[in-house]
Amino acid sequence: MAVSERPWRKGLWHAYRLRWKRRRFLFRIWRKRHQIAPRVDRTDQITSDAILAFATVRNEIVRLPHFLSHYRKLGVDHFLFVDNGSDDGTAEYLAAQSDVSLWHTTHSYRLARFGMDWLGWLQWQHGHKHWCLTVDADELLIYPTHEARDLKALTGWLDDQGHASFGAMLLDLYPKGPLGDVAYDPGDDPTKTLAWFDAGNYRDQLHDYYGNLWIQGGVRERVFFADEPARAPTLNKTPLVRWSRRYAYVSSTHQILPTRLHDVFDFAGDSRVSGVLLHTKFLPIVAAKSAEELQRGQHFQNTALYTDYHKQLTQNPDLWHKGSQRYEGDAQLVALGLMSKGRWV
């Protein structure tokens, strides 16, 4: 994704306000630290050059085998999970993994800024000076030539270029036919089940307050938010960061402070390598998970718009249309302009 010019700066007063906002987030993270308790702590295994992955999960036993396999192959050395009251075996499964440290909480996911307060404390404790990947259990990071060059190679190159962050666009994958009518077994590659995506219906603009590239569009806007496209889900993320205790995510990984870490996508005269987060939300379990979230109300701000979105997902919709493209790999996504090679390859 690219726009014609870099984010503009609003001046010293705006920069001052953003610094105080970041400090308030850091204080909030410190106050929320007691909401999570260690279940299995293997962080003594973390070496000085380890690449770390952070995630909050709840009832993700179906996705976790492939999730861990994908990121291990990509080069993640240690995983730090917060389990938010799972009852499907997720916590037990994670606790048994030798490269996982696990914390537990039953506090409100929404009131913890959708888990970012909890992960922020773990990043503050364990992520400082490490390259840290922050993702959801239904997000699989890929980037140009990722099958041949792992995260050690990518982050080493970013270090050499003086870049402390890496951007990715969230790309929703879906099956052909009703969501609940396809088969998926834990451990399978979900891109074989969710083999389709929307290729060209995306738009971007610069966020007026944070100055980051704001991306919307895709299948969820086409199917669920066509009448109110401005309310469609946000697709830009900065999931990979050379972490510092001075940093804080604002809204999931969509925004981060300080704002210089947002400079991760192409601008005129400055080509940046970027990736894609393959979004595997629409596995056959989505109807049951949506029904649960309608009851819990932890994944959205309880607006009528998002309530209707989750209700539609419980009704076994078909997201495929004649403009859908079959997913073929990272080279295809570069050719479509959904991620960029920059000077990386």
NORWOZI-V795211 format. One record per backbone hydrogen bond with DSSP energy under -0.5 kcal/mol. NH is the residue of the N-H (numbers start at 0). CO is the residue of the C=O. E is the energy in kcal/mol with one decimal. If there is no record, write none. Layout:
<<NH:CO:E> <NH:CO:E>>
This chain:
<<2:265:-1.4> <14:10:-2.1> <15:11:-2.3> <16:12:-2.2> <17:13:-2.3> <18:14:-2.0> <19:15:-1.9> <20:16:-2.1> <21:17:-2.4> <22:18:-2.0> <23:19:-2.2> <24:20:-2.1> <25:21:-2.4> <26:22:-2.3> <27:23:-2.3> <28:24:-2.7> <29:25:-2.1> <30:26:-2.2> <31:27:-2.0> <32:29:-0.9> <33:30:-0.6> <34:31:-2.1> <35:32:-1.0> <36:103:-2.3> <38:101:-3.4> <39:101:-1.8> <41:39:-0.7> <44:41:-2.3> <45:42:-1.5> <49:46:-1.5> <51:49:-0.5> <51:130:-2.2> <52:77:-2.2> <53:132:-3.0> <54:79:-1.8> <56:81:-2.7> <62:59:-0.6> <63:59:-2.1> <64:60:-0.6> <66:62:-2.3> <67:63:-2.8> <68:64:-1.8> <69:65:-3.2> <70:66:-2.2> <71:67:-2.4> <72:68:-2.2> <73:69:-1.5> <74:70:-1.0> <74:71:-0.7> <75:70:-2.8> <76:50:-2.6> <77:50:-1.4> <78:98:-2.6> <79:52:-3.2> <80:78:-0.5> <80:100:-2.5> <81:54:-2.1> <82:80:-0.5> <82:102:-3.2> <83:56:-3.0> <83:81:-0.6> <84:82:-1.0> <92:88:-2.5> <93:89:-2.5> <94:90:-2.6> <95:91:-1.0> <95:92:-0.5> <96:93:-1.7> <99:96:-1.5> <100:78:-2.8> <101:39:-3.0> <102:80:-2.4> <103:36:-2.9> <104:82:-2.1> <111:107:-0.7> <112:109:-1.2> <113:108:-1.3> <114:108:-1.2> <115:112:-1.8> <116:111:-2.3> <118:114:-2.3> <119:115:-2.1> <120:116:-1.4> <121:117:-1.6> <122:118:-2.9> <123:119:-2.2> <124:120:-2.3> <125:121:-3.0> <126:121:-0.6> <126:122:-1.7> <127:122:-0.6> <128:242:-2.8> <129:126:-2.7> <131:129:-0.6> <131:240:-3.2> <132:51:-3.2> <133:131:-0.5> <133:238:-2.7> <134:53:-2.0> <134:132:-0.6> <138:135:-1.7> <139:277:-1.9> <140:138:-0.5> <141:275:-2.5> <143:273:-0.6> <145:142:-2.0> <147:144:-1.2> <148:144:-2.2> <150:73:-3.4> <153:149:-2.3> <154:150:-3.1> <155:151:-1.8> <156:152:-2.1> <157:153:-2.5> <158:154:-2.5> <159:155:-2.1> <160:156:-1.8> <161:157:-0.6> <161:158:-1.1> <162:157:-2.7> <165:239:-2.0> <166:263:-0.6> <167:236:-2.4> <168:274:-1.8> <169:234:-3.2> <170:168:-0.5> <170:276:-2.7> <171:169:-0.6> <172:278:-2.2> <173:195:-2.1> <176:174:-0.7> <178:316:-2.2> <180:177:-1.7> <181:178:-0.8> <186:61:-0.6> <187:184:-2.4> <189:187:-0.7> <191:188:-1.9> <192:188:-0.6> <193:189:-3.3> <194:192:-1.1> <195:173:-1.9> <196:324:-2.0> <201:199:-1.2> <202:215:-2.3> <204:213:-1.5> <206:211:-3.1> <210:206:-1.5> <213:204:-3.8> <214:212:-0.6> <215:202:-2.2> <217:200:-2.2> <220:216:-0.6> <221:217:-2.3> <222:218:-2.6> <223:219:-2.2> <224:219:-1.0> <224:220:-0.8> <227:224:-0.7> <230:227:-2.1> <231:228:-1.6> <234:214:-2.8> <235:214:-0.6> <236:167:-1.8> <237:252:-2.6> <239:165:-1.3> <240:131:-2.3> <240:238:-0.5> <241:163:-2.7> <242:129:-2.9> <242:240:-1.2> <246:243:-2.1> <247:256:-2.1> <249:254:-2.7> <250:254:-0.6> <253:250:-2.3> <254:250:-0.7> <256:247:-2.6> <260:257:-1.7> <261:258:-2.2> <262:259:-1.4> <263:261:-2.5> <265:0:-1.2> <266:269:-1.9> <267:2:-0.6> <269:266:-2.7> <273:339:-2.2> <274:166:-2.6> <275:141:-2.3> <276:168:-2.6> <277:139:-2.9> <277:275:-0.8> <278:170:-3.1> <278:276:-0.5> <279:137:-3.0> <279:277:-0.7> <281:172:-0.6> <282:279:-0.8> <282:280:-0.5> <285:282:-2.4> <286:283:-0.7> <288:284:-2.3> <289:285:-2.6> <290:286:-2.2> <291:287:-2.0> <292:288:-2.3> <293:289:-2.1> <294:290:-1.2> <295:291:-2.5> <296:292:-3.2> <306:302:-1.9> <307:303:-2.2> <308:304:-1.6> <309:305:-2.1> <310:306:-2.1> <311:307:-2.4> <312:308:-1.5> <313:309:-1.1> <313:310:-0.6> <314:311:-1.3> <315:312:-0.8> <318:176:-0.5> <318:316:-0.6> <323:320:-2.3> <324:196:-2.6> <326:194:-3.0> <332:328:-1.4> <333:329:-2.1> <334:330:-2.2> <335:331:-1.7> <336:333:-1.4> <337:332:-2.3> <338:332:-1.0> <343:340:-2.1> <344:340:-0.5>>
